[in-house]
Amino acid sequence: MFDFVRLADNAFYGMAIILFLTGFWIMLSHANLIKKIIGMNIMESAIFLFFVAIGYIKGGSAPILGREGVTYINPLPSALILTGIVVSVSVTAFALALVVKLYQHYGTVNVDEITQIRRGEA
């Protein structure tokens, strides 16, 4: 028989997989560079959710004050996620700056049109 309690306990992992696959599909199926960047951001969010879900302990509390007999969650994934967020914002800003430059040079953000223009120039 199907165990719904176990499914509910692992819902964060399933949602992370669904988000990652959604972002991956967006990156593969769209020719617009802005949409590709959005897909990349969705994939990054899925990875952040996955890491936070790994560090979560049911019934645990934040390791802020030293109390006896209390179960704490693992703070390392949260610290890694803060670093990951900074990196992802930087990569997104750099990618958007490149898209702006591509638009200024080619007049489009469509990858297929840029490829056709480059083939015509070469």
The first five atom37 places (N, CA, C, CB, O) and aatype in JSON, in Angstrom:
{
  "aatype": [12, 13, 3, 13, 19, 1, 10, 0, 3, 2, 0, 13, 18, 7, 12, 0, 9, 9, 10, 13, 10, 16, 7, 13, 17, 9, 12, 10, 15, 8, 0, 2, 10, 9, 11, 11, 9, 9, 7, 12, 2, 9, 12, 6, 15, 0, 9, 13, 10, 13, 13, 19, 0, 9, 7, 18, 9, 11, 7, 7, 15, 0, 14, 9, 10, 7, 1, 6, 7, 19, 16, 18, 9, 2, 14, 10, 14, 15, 0, 10, 9, 10, 16, 7, 9, 19, 19, 15, 19, 15, 19, 16, 0, 13, 0, 10, 0, 10, 19, 19, 11, 10, 18, 5, 8, 18, 7, 16, 19, 2, 19, 3, 6, 9, 16, 5, 9, 1, 1, 7, 6, 0],
  "atom_mask": [
    [1, 1, 1, 1, 1],
    [1, 1, 1, 1, 1],
    [1, 1, 1, 1, 1],
    [1, 1, 1, 1, 1],
    [1, 1, 1, 1, 1],
    [1, 1, 1, 1, 1],
    [1, 1, 1, 1, 1],
    [1, 1, 1, 1, 1],
    [1, 1, 1, 1, 1],
    [1, 1, 1, 1, 1],
    [1, 1, 1, 1, 1],
    [1, 1, 1, 1, 1],
    [1, 1, 1, 1, 1],
    [1, 1, 1, 0, 1],
    [1, 1, 1, 1, 1],
    [1, 1, 1, 1, 1],
    [1, 1, 1, 1, 1],
    [1, 1, 1, 1, 1],
    [1, 1, 1, 1, 1],
    [1, 1, 1, 1, 1],
    [1, 1, 1, 1, 1],
    [1, 1, 1, 1, 1],
    [1, 1, 1, 0, 1],
    [1, 1, 1, 1, 1],
    [1, 1, 1, 1, 1],
    [1, 1, 1, 1, 1],
    [1, 1, 1, 1, 1],
    [1, 1, 1, 1, 1],
    [1, 1, 1, 1, 1],
    [1, 1, 1, 1, 1],
    [1, 1, 1, 1, 1],
    [1, 1, 1, 1, 1],
    [1, 1, 1, 1, 1],
    [1, 1, 1, 1, 1],
    [1, 1, 1, 1, 1],
    [1, 1, 1, 1, 1],
    [1, 1, 1, 1, 1],
    [1, 1, 1, 1, 1],
    [1, 1, 1, 0, 1],
    [1, 1, 1, 1, 1],
    [1, 1, 1, 1, 1],
    [1, 1, 1, 1, 1],
    [1, 1, 1, 1, 1],
    [1, 1, 1, 1, 1],
    [1, 1, 1, 1, 1],
    [1, 1, 1, 1, 1],
    [1, 1, 1, 1, 1],
    [1, 1, 1, 1, 1],
    [1, 1, 1, 1, 1],
    [1, 1, 1, 1, 1],
    [1, 1, 1, 1, 1],
    [1, 1, 1, 1, 1],
    [1, 1, 1, 1, 1],
    [1, 1, 1, 1, 1],
    [1, 1, 1, 0, 1],
    [1, 1, 1, 1, 1],
    [1, 1, 1, 1, 1],
    [1, 1, 1, 1, 1],
    [1, 1, 1, 0, 1],
    [1, 1, 1, 0, 1],
    [1, 1, 1, 1, 1],
    [1, 1, 1, 1, 1],
    [1, 1, 1, 1, 1],
    [1, 1, 1, 1, 1],
    [1, 1, 1, 1, 1],
    [1, 1, 1, 0, 1],
    [1, 1, 1, 1, 1],
    [1, 1, 1, 1, 1],
    [1, 1, 1, 0, 1],
    [1, 1, 1, 1, 1],
    [1, 1, 1, 1, 1],
    [1, 1, 1, 1, 1],
    [1, 1, 1, 1, 1],
    [1, 1, 1, 1, 1],
    [1, 1, 1, 1, 1],
    [1, 1, 1, 1, 1],
    [1, 1, 1, 1, 1],
    [1, 1, 1, 1, 1],
    [1, 1, 1, 1, 1],
    [1, 1, 1, 1, 1],
    [1, 1, 1, 1, 1],
    [1, 1, 1, 1, 1],
    [1, 1, 1, 1, 1],
    [1, 1, 1, 0, 1],
    [1, 1, 1, 1, 1],
    [1, 1, 1, 1, 1],
    [1, 1, 1, 1, 1],
    [1, 1, 1, 1, 1],
    [1, 1, 1, 1, 1],
    [1, 1, 1, 1, 1],
    [1, 1, 1, 1, 1],
    [1, 1, 1, 1, 1],
    [1, 1, 1, 1, 1],
    [1, 1, 1, 1, 1],
    [1, 1, 1, 1, 1],
    [1, 1, 1, 1, 1],
    [1, 1, 1, 1, 1],
    [1, 1, 1, 1, 1],
    [1, 1, 1, 1, 1],
    [1, 1, 1, 1, 1],
    [1, 1, 1, 1, 1],
    [1, 1, 1, 1, 1],
    [1, 1, 1, 1, 1],
    [1, 1, 1, 1, 1],
    [1, 1, 1, 1, 1],
    [1, 1, 1, 1, 1],
    [1, 1, 1, 0, 1],
    [1, 1, 1, 1, 1],
    [1, 1, 1, 1, 1],
    [1, 1, 1, 1, 1],
    [1, 1, 1, 1, 1],
    [1, 1, 1, 1, 1],
    [1, 1, 1, 1, 1],
    [1, 1, 1, 1, 1],
    [1, 1, 1, 1, 1],
    [1, 1, 1, 1, 1],
    [1, 1, 1, 1, 1],
    [1, 1, 1, 1, 1],
    [1, 1, 1, 1, 1],
    [1, 1, 1, 0, 1],
    [1, 1, 1, 1, 1],
    [1, 1, 1, 1, 1]
  ],
  "atom_positions": [
    [[0.84, -1.18, 0.0], [0.0, 0.0, 0.0], [0.89, 1.25, 0.0], [-0.95, 0.0, 1.22], [2.02, 1.22, 0.47]],
    [[0.35, 2.32, -0.53], [1.1, 3.57, -0.64], [1.13, 4.28, 0.7], [0.48, 4.47, -1.72], [0.1, 4.39, 1.38]],
    [[2.29, 4.77, 1.09], [2.48, 5.41, 2.39], [2.46, 6.94, 2.22], [3.82, 4.95, 3.04], [3.45, 7.53, 1.81]],
    [[1.32, 7.56, 2.53], [1.16, 9.0, 2.35], [1.96, 9.79, 3.38], [-0.29, 9.37, 2.43], [2.37, 10.92, 3.1]],
    [[2.18, 9.24, 4.56], [2.95, 9.94, 5.58], [4.39, 10.11, 5.12], [2.9, 9.18, 6.93], [4.99, 11.17, 5.28]],
    [[4.93, 9.05, 4.54], [6.3, 9.12, 4.04], [6.4, 10.09, 2.87], [6.78, 7.73, 3.62], [7.4, 10.8, 2.74]],
    [[5.39, 10.13, 2.03], [5.36, 11.07, 0.91], [5.32, 12.5, 1.42], [4.17, 10.79, 0.0], [6.0, 13.37, 0.89]],
    [[4.51, 12.76, 2.45], [4.4, 14.1, 3.01], [5.72, 14.52, 3.68], [3.25, 14.16, 4.03], [6.08, 15.69, 3.63]],
    [[6.43, 13.57, 4.29], [7.71, 13.9, 4.91], [8.77, 14.27, 3.87], [8.21, 12.72, 5.75], [9.68, 15.04, 4.18]],
    [[8.65, 13.75, 2.67], [9.62, 14.02, 1.61], [9.1, 14.97, 0.54], [10.03, 12.72, 0.96], [9.62, 15.0, -0.57]],
    [[8.08, 15.75, 0.87], [7.47, 16.65, -0.1], [8.45, 17.73, -0.58], [6.23, 17.31, 0.5], [8.38, 18.17, -1.73]],
    [[9.35, 18.16, 0.3], [10.31, 19.19, -0.09], [11.26, 18.68, -1.17], [11.11, 19.66, 1.12], [11.62, 19.43, -2.08]],
    [[11.65, 17.43, -1.08], [12.52, 16.85, -2.1], [11.79, 16.76, -3.43], [13.03, 15.46, -1.67], [12.36, 17.07, -4.48]],
    [[10.56, 16.33, -3.4], [9.77, 16.24, -4.63], [9.56, 17.6, -5.26], [0.0, 0.0, 0.0], [9.65, 17.74, -6.48]],
    [[9.27, 18.61, -4.44], [9.08, 19.96, -4.97], [10.37, 20.51, -5.56], [8.57, 20.89, -3.88], [10.35, 21.2, -6.58]],
    [[11.5, 20.19, -4.93], [12.79, 20.64, -5.48], [13.04, 20.0, -6.84], [13.93, 20.31, -4.51], [13.55, 20.66, -7.75]],
    [[12.7, 18.73, -6.98], [12.89, 18.05, -8.26], [11.98, 18.66, -9.33], [12.61, 16.54, -8.12], [12.41, 18.9, -10.46]],
    [[10.72, 18.92, -8.97], [9.79, 19.51, -9.92], [10.25, 20.9, -10.35], [8.38, 19.59, -9.31], [10.21, 21.23, -11.54]],
    [[10.7, 21.71, -9.4], [11.2, 23.05, -9.73], [12.43, 22.99, -10.63], [11.53, 23.83, -8.45], [12.55, 23.74, -11.59]],
    [[13.35, 22.08, -10.31], [14.56, 21.96, -11.11], [14.23, 21.55, -12.54], [15.52, 20.94, -10.48], [14.76, 22.13, -13.49]],
    [[13.35, 20.56, -12.69], [12.98, 20.12, -14.03], [12.22, 21.2, -14.8], [12.13, 18.85, -13.95], [12.36, 21.31, -16.02]],
    [[11.41, 22.0, -14.1], [10.72, 23.11, -14.75], [11.71, 24.13, -15.28], [9.74, 23.77, -13.76], [11.6, 24.58, -16.42]],
    [[12.69, 24.51, -14.45], [13.71, 25.46, -14.9], [14.54, 24.91, -16.03], [0.0, 0.0, 0.0], [14.9, 25.64, -16.96]],
    [[14.86, 23.62, -15.97], [15.63, 22.98, -17.03], [14.85, 22.98, -18.34], [16.01, 21.54, -16.64], [15.41, 23.23, -19.41]],
    [[13.54, 22.69, -18.26], [12.7, 22.69, -19.45], [12.61, 24.09, -20.04], [11.3, 22.16, -19.12], [12.64, 24.26, -21.26]],
    [[12.49, 25.1, -19.19], [12.43, 26.49, -19.68], [13.73, 26.84, -20.41], [12.18, 27.47, -18.52], [13.69, 27.47, -21.47]],
    [[14.85, 26.45, -19.86], [16.13, 26.77, -20.51], [16.28, 26.07, -21.86], [17.29, 26.38, -19.6], [16.85, 26.63, -22.79]],
    [[15.77, 24.85, -21.96], [15.91, 24.1, -23.21], [14.9, 24.51, -24.27], [15.76, 22.64, -22.93], [15.22, 24.48, -25.46]],
    [[13.71, 24.89, -23.87], [12.64, 25.07, -24.85], [12.46, 26.5, -25.35], [11.37, 24.62, -24.26], [11.77, 26.69, -26.36]],
    [[13.04, 27.48, -24.72], [12.85, 28.87, -25.13], [14.11, 29.42, -25.78], [12.46, 29.73, -23.94], [15.23, 29.13, -25.35]],
    [[13.92, 30.22, -26.82], [15.05, 30.84, -27.5], [15.35, 32.23, -26.94], [14.77, 30.94, -29.0], [16.41, 32.79, -27.22]],
    [[14.44, 32.79, -26.17], [14.63, 34.11, -25.59], [15.62, 34.02, -24.44], [13.27, 34.69, -25.1], [15.47, 33.2, -23.53]],
    [[16.65, 34.87, -24.47], [17.7, 34.81, -23.46], [17.19, 35.2, -22.07], [18.86, 35.72, -23.85], [17.67, 34.66, -21.07]],
    [[16.24, 36.12, -21.99], [15.68, 36.52, -20.69], [14.96, 35.32, -20.07], [14.7, 37.72, -20.85], [15.09, 35.08, -18.87]],
    [[14.21, 34.57, -20.87], [13.51, 33.39, -20.36], [14.5, 32.32, -19.93], [12.55, 32.83, -21.42], [14.25, 31.59, -18.96]],
    [[15.62, 32.21, -20.62], [16.65, 31.26, -20.21], [17.23, 31.63, -18.85], [17.77, 31.19, -21.27], [17.51, 30.76, -18.03]],
    [[17.42, 32.91, -18.61], [17.93, 33.37, -17.32], [16.9, 33.09, -16.23], [18.28, 34.88, -17.37], [17.27, 32.7, -15.12]],
    [[15.63, 33.3, -16.52], [14.59, 32.99, -15.55], [14.59, 31.5, -15.23], [13.2, 33.42, -16.08], [14.45, 31.11, -14.07]],
    [[14.75, 30.66, -16.25], [14.84, 29.22, -16.03], [16.02, 28.85, -15.16], [0.0, 0.0, 0.0], [15.92, 27.98, -14.3]],
    [[17.16, 29.52, -15.4], [18.34, 29.28, -14.57], [18.08, 29.66, -13.11], [19.55, 30.06, -15.11], [18.52, 28.96, -12.2]],
    [[17.37, 30.76, -12.89], [17.04, 31.18, -11.53], [16.09, 30.21, -10.84], [16.43, 32.58, -11.54], [16.19, 29.97, -9.64]],
    [[15.16, 29.64, -11.6], [14.26, 28.64, -11.03], [15.06, 27.4, -10.62], [13.14, 28.25, -12.04], [14.81, 26.82, -9.56]],
    [[16.02, 27.0, -11.45], [16.87, 25.85, -11.11], [17.69, 26.13, -9.85], [17.81, 25.51, -12.29], [17.84, 25.26, -9.0]],
    [[18.21, 27.35, -9.73], [18.97, 27.71, -8.54], [18.1, 27.67, -7.29], [19.6, 29.1, -8.7], [18.53, 27.2, -6.24]],
    [[16.87, 28.15, -7.41], [15.94, 28.11, -6.28], [15.64, 26.68, -5.86], [14.64, 28.84, -6.62], [15.5, 26.39, -4.67]],
    [[15.54, 25.8, -6.84], [15.3, 24.38, -6.52], [16.47, 23.79, -5.75], [15.06, 23.58, -7.81], [16.27, 23.01, -4.82]],
    [[17.66, 24.15, -6.12], [18.84, 23.66, -5.41], [18.89, 24.22, -3.99], [20.13, 24.03, -6.17], [19.25, 23.51, -3.06]],
    [[18.52, 25.48, -3.83], [18.47, 26.08, -2.49], [17.44, 25.35, -1.63], [18.13, 27.58, -2.58], [17.71, 25.04, -0.47]],
    [[16.27, 25.07, -2.19], [15.24, 24.35, -1.45], [15.73, 22.96, -1.06], [13.96, 24.24, -2.29], [15.47, 22.5, 0.06]],
    [[16.42, 22.29, -1.96], [16.93, 20.96, -1.67], [17.93, 20.98, -0.51], [17.59, 20.37, -2.92], [17.86, 20.14, 0.38]],
    [[18.85, 21.94, -0.52], [19.83, 22.02, 0.56], [19.18, 22.36, 1.9], [20.89, 23.06, 0.23], [19.57, 21.81, 2.93]],
    [[18.2, 23.24, 1.9], [17.52, 23.58, 3.15], [16.74, 22.36, 3.65], [16.57, 24.79, 2.94], [16.69, 22.12, 4.86]],
    [[16.14, 21.6, 2.74], [15.4, 20.4, 3.13], [16.34, 19.35, 3.72], [14.65, 19.81, 1.93], [15.95, 18.62, 4.63]],
    [[17.56, 19.28, 3.22], [18.53, 18.33, 3.78], [18.88, 18.71, 5.21], [19.81, 18.29, 2.91], [19.02, 17.83, 6.06]],
    [[19.03, 20.0, 5.5], [19.42, 20.44, 6.83], [18.29, 20.47, 7.84], [0.0, 0.0, 0.0], [18.53, 20.66, 9.03]],
    [[17.05, 20.27, 7.39], [15.9, 20.34, 8.3], [15.77, 19.06, 9.11], [14.6, 20.6, 7.5], [15.94, 17.96, 8.59]],
    [[15.48, 19.23, 10.39], [15.2, 18.11, 11.29], [13.84, 18.38, 11.92], [16.34, 17.93, 12.38], [13.63, 19.43, 12.52]],
    [[12.93, 17.43, 11.79], [11.58, 17.62, 12.3], [11.62, 17.79, 13.82], [10.68, 16.43, 11.91], [12.16, 16.95, 14.54]],
    [[11.04, 18.89, 14.29], [11.03, 19.18, 15.72], [12.27, 19.89, 16.21], [0.0, 0.0, 0.0], [12.39, 20.18, 17.4]],
    [[13.21, 20.18, 15.32], [14.44, 20.86, 15.7], [14.27, 22.36, 15.75], [0.0, 0.0, 0.0], [13.34, 22.92, 15.16]],
    [[15.17, 23.02, 16.45], [15.12, 24.47, 16.54], [16.44, 25.05, 16.05], [14.81, 24.94, 17.99], [17.43, 24.33, 15.87]],
    [[16.44, 26.35, 15.84], [17.65, 27.03, 15.36], [18.72, 27.02, 16.45], [17.32, 28.48, 14.93], [18.41, 27.24, 17.62]],
    [[19.97, 26.77, 16.07], [21.05, 26.72, 17.07], [21.52, 28.11, 17.47], [22.22, 25.91, 16.53], [22.64, 28.51, 17.15]],
    [[20.66, 28.84, 18.16], [21.0, 30.22, 18.54], [21.52, 30.27, 19.97], [19.77, 31.14, 18.38], [22.57, 30.85, 20.23]],
    [[20.8, 29.68, 20.88], [21.2, 29.69, 22.28], [21.51, 28.26, 22.71], [20.1, 30.31, 23.17], [20.84, 27.32, 22.31]],
    [[22.54, 28.12, 23.54], [22.9, 26.8, 24.03], [21.93, 26.33, 25.1], [0.0, 0.0, 0.0], [22.0, 26.77, 26.24]],
    [[21.02, 25.43, 24.73], [20.07, 24.86, 25.68], [20.31, 23.37, 25.74], [18.59, 25.19, 25.27], [20.66, 22.74, 24.74]],
    [[20.12, 22.82, 26.89], [20.33, 21.38, 27.08], [19.11, 20.59, 26.63], [20.66, 21.08, 28.55], [17.97, 21.01, 26.85]],
    [[19.35, 19.45, 26.01], [18.28, 18.53, 25.65], [17.42, 18.97, 24.49], [0.0, 0.0, 0.0], [16.31, 18.45, 24.33]],
    [[17.88, 19.91, 23.68], [17.11, 20.39, 22.53], [17.78, 19.91, 21.26], [16.98, 21.95, 22.54], [19.0, 19.97, 21.14]],
    [[16.98, 19.44, 20.32], [17.51, 19.02, 19.02], [17.63, 20.24, 18.13], [16.59, 17.94, 18.36], [16.69, 21.02, 17.98]],
    [[18.8, 20.4, 17.53], [19.06, 21.53, 16.67], [19.09, 21.1, 15.21], [20.37, 22.21, 17.04], [19.45, 19.96, 14.9]],
    [[18.71, 22.02, 14.33], [18.87, 21.76, 12.91], [20.32, 22.01, 12.53], [17.9, 22.64, 12.07], [21.06, 22.67, 13.27]],
    [[20.73, 21.48, 11.4], [22.1, 21.65, 10.93], [22.25, 23.05, 10.32], [22.48, 20.55, 9.9], [21.55, 23.35, 9.35]],
    [[23.12, 23.91, 10.85], [23.25, 25.26, 10.32], [24.11, 25.35, 9.05], [23.84, 26.16, 11.37], [24.08, 26.37, 8.37]],
    [[24.87, 24.31, 8.73], [25.76, 24.38, 7.58], [25.02, 24.57, 6.25], [26.59, 23.14, 7.51], [25.45, 25.41, 5.46]],
    [[23.93, 23.84, 5.96], [23.23, 24.1, 4.71], [22.7, 25.53, 4.6], [22.09, 23.13, 4.55], [22.69, 26.11, 3.52]],
    [[22.25, 26.09, 5.7], [21.76, 27.47, 5.67], [22.88, 28.44, 5.35], [21.12, 27.83, 7.01], [22.67, 29.4, 4.6]],
    [[24.05, 28.22, 5.91], [25.19, 29.08, 5.6], [25.62, 28.93, 4.14], [26.37, 28.76, 6.52], [25.97, 29.92, 3.49]],
    [[25.58, 27.71, 3.63], [25.92, 27.5, 2.22], [24.91, 28.17, 1.3], [26.0, 26.01, 1.91], [25.28, 28.68, 0.24]],
    [[23.65, 28.16, 1.7], [22.61, 28.78, 0.87], [22.81, 30.28, 0.82], [21.22, 28.44, 1.42], [22.61, 30.89, -0.24]],
    [[23.2, 30.9, 1.92], [23.47, 32.34, 1.89], [24.57, 32.67, 0.88], [23.87, 32.85, 3.28], [24.47, 33.65, 0.14]],
    [[25.61, 31.86, 0.87], [26.68, 32.06, -0.11], [26.16, 31.81, -1.52], [27.87, 31.13, 0.18], [26.5, 32.55, -2.44]],
    [[25.34, 30.77, -1.69], [24.79, 30.46, -3.0], [23.89, 31.56, -3.53], [0.0, 0.0, 0.0], [23.88, 31.84, -4.73]],
    [[23.13, 32.19, -2.65], [22.26, 33.28, -3.07], [23.08, 34.45, -3.58], [21.35, 33.73, -1.91], [22.74, 35.05, -4.59]],
    [[24.15, 34.79, -2.89], [25.02, 35.88, -3.33], [25.62, 35.56, -4.7], [26.15, 36.12, -2.31], [25.65, 36.42, -5.59]],
    [[26.08, 34.34, -4.87], [26.66, 33.95, -6.16], [25.6, 33.98, -7.26], [27.29, 32.55, -6.07], [25.87, 34.46, -8.36]],
    [[24.4, 33.47, -6.97], [23.37, 33.44, -8.01], [22.91, 34.84, -8.4], [22.18, 32.62, -7.52], [22.62, 35.07, -9.58]],
    [[22.83, 35.75, -7.47], [22.47, 37.13, -7.8], [23.56, 37.75, -8.68], [22.26, 37.98, -6.52], [23.26, 38.47, -9.63]],
    [[24.82, 37.47, -8.36], [25.92, 38.0, -9.17], [25.9, 37.43, -10.58], [27.25, 37.7, -8.5], [26.09, 38.16, -11.55]],
    [[25.68, 36.14, -10.7], [25.63, 35.5, -12.03], [24.44, 36.03, -12.83], [25.54, 33.96, -11.89], [24.56, 36.27, -14.03]],
    [[23.31, 36.22, -12.17], [22.13, 36.76, -12.85], [22.39, 38.18, -13.34], [20.92, 36.73, -11.91], [22.03, 38.53, -14.46]],
    [[23.01, 39.0, -12.51], [23.31, 40.38, -12.92], [24.28, 40.39, -14.1], [23.91, 41.17, -11.74], [24.11, 41.17, -15.04]],
    [[25.28, 39.53, -14.06], [26.25, 39.46, -15.17], [25.57, 38.97, -16.45], [27.42, 38.53, -14.8], [25.82, 39.51, -17.53]],
    [[24.71, 37.95, -16.33], [24.01, 37.42, -17.51], [23.08, 38.48, -18.1], [23.2, 36.16, -17.14], [23.0, 38.62, -19.32]],
    [[22.38, 39.22, -17.26], [21.5, 40.27, -17.77], [22.3, 41.4, -18.43], [20.64, 40.84, -16.64], [21.85, 41.97, -19.42]],
    [[23.47, 41.72, -17.89], [24.32, 42.73, -18.53], [24.77, 42.25, -19.91], [25.54, 43.04, -17.64], [24.82, 43.04, -20.86]],
    [[25.1, 40.96, -20.04], [25.46, 40.41, -21.34], [24.29, 40.46, -22.32], [25.96, 38.98, -21.2], [24.48, 40.74, -23.5]],
    [[23.09, 40.18, -21.83], [21.91, 40.23, -22.69], [21.67, 41.66, -23.17], [20.66, 39.7, -21.94], [21.3, 41.86, -24.33]],
    [[21.87, 42.64, -22.31], [21.71, 44.04, -22.72], [22.71, 44.37, -23.83], [21.91, 44.98, -21.51], [22.35, 45.02, -24.81]],
    [[23.95, 43.94, -23.66], [24.97, 44.2, -24.7], [24.63, 43.5, -26.01], [26.36, 43.76, -24.21], [24.81, 44.06, -27.09]],
    [[24.14, 42.25, -25.91], [23.74, 41.52, -27.12], [22.58, 42.23, -27.81], [23.34, 40.07, -26.77], [22.55, 42.31, -29.04]],
    [[21.63, 42.73, -27.03], [20.51, 43.44, -27.63], [20.97, 44.73, -28.31], [19.46, 43.75, -26.56], [20.49, 45.08, -29.39]],
    [[21.9, 45.43, -27.67], [22.41, 46.66, -28.29], [23.15, 46.37, -29.59], [23.35, 47.38, -27.32], [23.08, 47.16, -30.53]],
    [[23.84, 45.25, -29.66], [24.62, 44.92, -30.85], [23.77, 44.29, -31.95], [25.75, 43.97, -30.48], [23.91, 44.67, -33.11]],
    [[22.9, 43.35, -31.6], [22.13, 42.61, -32.6], [20.68, 43.07, -32.74], [22.16, 41.17, -32.27], [20.04, 42.76, -33.74]],
    [[20.14, 43.78, -31.76], [18.76, 44.24, -31.82], [17.74, 43.18, -31.47], [0.0, 0.0, 0.0], [16.55, 43.37, -31.73]],
    [[18.16, 42.07, -30.88], [17.26, 41.0, -30.48], [17.87, 40.22, -29.33], [16.96, 40.07, -31.67], [19.08, 40.24, -29.1]],
    [[16.99, 39.53, -28.6], [17.46, 38.64, -27.53], [17.13, 37.19, -27.86], [16.84, 39.03, -26.18], [17.24, 36.31, -27.0]],
    [[16.72, 36.93, -29.09], [16.4, 35.58, -29.53], [17.67, 34.9, -30.03], [15.33, 35.61, -30.64], [18.37, 35.42, -30.9]],
    [[17.97, 33.74, -29.47], [19.21, 33.03, -29.8], [19.24, 32.62, -31.27], [19.37, 31.79, -28.92], [20.29, 32.7, -31.91]],
    [[18.11, 32.19, -31.79], [18.06, 31.76, -33.19], [18.34, 32.92, -34.14], [16.69, 31.15, -33.51], [19.07, 32.76, -35.12]],
    [[17.77, 34.09, -33.85], [18.01, 35.26, -34.7], [19.46, 35.73, -34.6], [17.07, 36.4, -34.31], [20.06, 36.11, -35.61]],
    [[20.03, 35.7, -33.41], [21.43, 36.08, -33.25], [22.34, 35.13, -34.04], [21.82, 36.08, -31.74], [23.31, 35.56, -34.66]],
    [[22.01, 33.84, -34.01], [22.8, 32.86, -34.77], [22.7, 33.13, -36.27], [22.34, 31.43, -34.46], [23.7, 33.05, -36.98]],
    [[21.51, 33.45, -36.75], [21.36, 33.75, -38.18], [22.13, 35.02, -38.57], [19.87, 33.91, -38.54], [22.75, 35.08, -39.63]],
    [[22.08, 36.02, -37.71], [22.82, 37.25, -37.99], [24.32, 36.98, -38.02], [22.5, 38.34, -36.94], [25.02, 37.48, -38.9]],
    [[24.81, 36.2, -37.07], [26.24, 35.89, -37.04], [26.67, 35.08, -38.25], [26.59, 35.13, -35.77], [27.78, 35.29, -38.76]],
    [[25.85, 34.17, -38.72], [26.18, 33.39, -39.92], [26.21, 34.29, -41.15], [25.16, 32.26, -40.12], [27.0, 34.08, -42.07]],
    [[25.34, 35.29, -41.16], [25.32, 36.23, -42.29], [26.52, 37.17, -42.28], [0.0, 0.0, 0.0], [26.97, 37.62, -43.33]],
    [[27.04, 37.48, -41.08], [28.2, 38.38, -40.98], [29.5, 37.69, -41.31], [28.29, 38.96, -39.59], [30.42, 38.32, -41.84]],
    [[29.6, 36.39, -41.02], [30.88, 35.69, -41.16], [31.28, 35.46, -42.58], [30.83, 34.39, -40.46], [32.33, 34.88, -42.83]]
  ]
}
